[in-house]
């Protein structure tokens, strides 16, 4: 049995060791917290946006910036997204490069995607849903543009292989967020933690399923997101171009297969109706800064689709085949989704120059002189005016009323209509004679021979017109009072 003094010394030593261990534990915890709190968000991250002109690239980025007035530039635009980490109480700026759709500007990629920022860049390809017949063509075009530029960077093979493997592991380690997951959950990392609870470094966690035959067959080394903008145009396609659900599903399955080949995420967004814009913003920050993200895939609404990278496979895509009874999913895209023929009303778009007025009138005079002679002489307004040289007929002498010395037409008794025609003929002849005789009162102008009989002719014409008006038969539906008043 040890002396009492020795036992007390041993107990005191044990207590000191326990206090030292406890103090070291707290020191390590405080050190980790201090290191975590002083770490800053990286400022080297950037997003490269590719797409055709008028596809909505600048408008989409302005919506992610919560800016009401988009500032559209030329050739190569530069914007940024304000990023805030609530856990670290830190802010940063994520650069956004937008390349114009003109082929002449492809060389400007050397300023936005360089060997130094390659591993910190995320690619976004923007496609317009308003013209769905160009979707696959534009997707292939822009991924080819990006691939050719990456080849010119001449990255070190080992570095490129590490980046490709990182994308493969991200795809393999994807886990569907469970219900009840909250956005404030700890930040998800792409590497397993061997010291985590439950043996996170065990052999079971390291086993990863192999990728499918069509998954990541085109690994570019940077994460990609395909954004189909103007998804609100789907309703217009259904109304104006008779698009059916099976055609929309055919488009979706082709795009999802393309995204599967490149390991890309897929979004259908509408800036006009604010569909999936906020979700896209959260997903970009999740992939770039590893912020927590708890939204599952959305494949129910045809105009608000979301397929995260790592979720999709051919088996899930084959579900769409059930809604395509009349379309073979393996058909070429352009054979099913082709540009509709817009039938416009026929109209002559040629420019017509008006000819000179006198030339036009001369042509009309020539046409009138060559017109066909009417069948009845009573219906010919130019009766008796044509000459035999111009092909007209000679007026019949029996149809011409004799004119007396005063210029008035002689009346023949017993001839029907002679009174009416004679009085009216006298009236109009008096007007003609007055016009040809010259202005009355002018010096040296002889008096008209019919001036003395003008008053008589006018009174006779007025009396005859009054008699014709009284003896005229009433028109059905029109009152005689109205006729007289007119």
C-alpha positions, 0 to 999 in steps of 0.5 A: 500500500502506497503512502498517503503522500505518494497517492495525493501526488499521483492524484494531483498529477492526473488532475493536471493532465486532465486539465491540460487535455481539456485546455488543448481540446478547447484550444483546437476548437477555438483555432478551428473556429478562428480559421473558419471565421477569418477565411474569405470567399474567393474573388477569382470565380467567374461565369462565362455566358455563351449564346446567340444574339437576342437569346436573352443573355444580358436580360438574364444576368440583369435579372440575377443581379436584380437590376431593372435596366439591363446594360447591354454592351458589345462584343464581350460584356463584363458584369458581376454578381454580388455574393454574400455568405451569411455564415461567414458574414463575408461578401465577394464579387463573381465576375460574369463574361458575356460573349456576343453571338457573332462569329467574329468575336469568338477570339475574345474568349482569350480574355475571359477564359485563361489558363489561370482562371480556367479551374475557377470558371463555370460555363453557361450556354443560353438558348432561345425557346422562341425558336425551338428548331434551332436548339440542338444546332446552337447547343452543338455550335457553342459547345464546339466553340468552347471546346476549340478555345479550351484546346488552345489554352494547352493546359497541363495534361495532369491538371486537365485530368484532375479537373475532369475527374473532379466533375466525374466525382461530382456527378457520382456523389450527387445526392437528392436533397431530402424533404425537410432539408434546410438551406442553412445546412452545413456547406456540402463538400466534394470530398469525403471526410474520413474523420466524420461520424459514422466512419465517413472514411470507410470503404463503403463510402468510397465505392462509387457507381460507374457512369453510364455509357452516355454520361460525360462522354464530352468532359470539358473540365469545367462545369456547365449549365444549359439555360433555355430562356423564354420558356413562356414562348411555349404557349405561343408555340402551341397556339400559333404553330400547333405544337403538341405535348409530344413535340415538347417532350421530344425537345426535352429528351433531346436536350437532356441527353445532350446535357447528360453527355456534357454533365451539364445542369438544365434550366427552363427559365422565363425572365418575363414571368420570373420562372426559375430565375432565383433557383438558377441564381442559387444553383450557380452559387452552390456549384461555384462557392459550394453554398448549401442547396436543397432544391430537388429536380423539377420535371413536371412543369414543361415551362419551369424545368430543372435538372441538376447535374448528377441527377439524370440518366437514360432511364429517367429520360425514357419516361418521356417516351410514353407521351410520344406515341407518334414520334420515334425518340431516336429520330433526328431532331430536325426531322421532327422539329422544323421551322414552320412555314408562315403563310403571308398574304400575297402582295406585290412588294415591287416599288411602283414609280408614278408616271408623269400626269400629262403622259398618263392623260395622253394614254387615257385619251388614246384608250378612249379613242380606241374604245368599242362603239356602243350598240345603241346610239341612244346610249353613246354619250359621244354620239355624232362626234366620231369621224369615219377616219377614226373608225366611228360611225356616221351619225344618222341624219334622221336622228338630228333635230333641225336648228333654226336661224336663232340656234334653237332646235325646231320641234316636229309635231307628233314626234314623241319626246320632241318637246322635251328634247327640243327644249333641253337642246335649246337650253344647252345650245344657248350655253354653248353659244354664249361661251363661244361668243366671248365675254359680254361687255368686252370692247370689240366683242360682237353681241351673241345672236342668241342673247335676245332669246336667252330669257325665253330659252331659260324659261322654256327649259325651266318649265319643261324641267318642272313638267318632267318633275311632276309627271315622273313616276314615284320611286318605291320606298322614296316619298315624293316630298323628298324627291321634290326637295332634292 
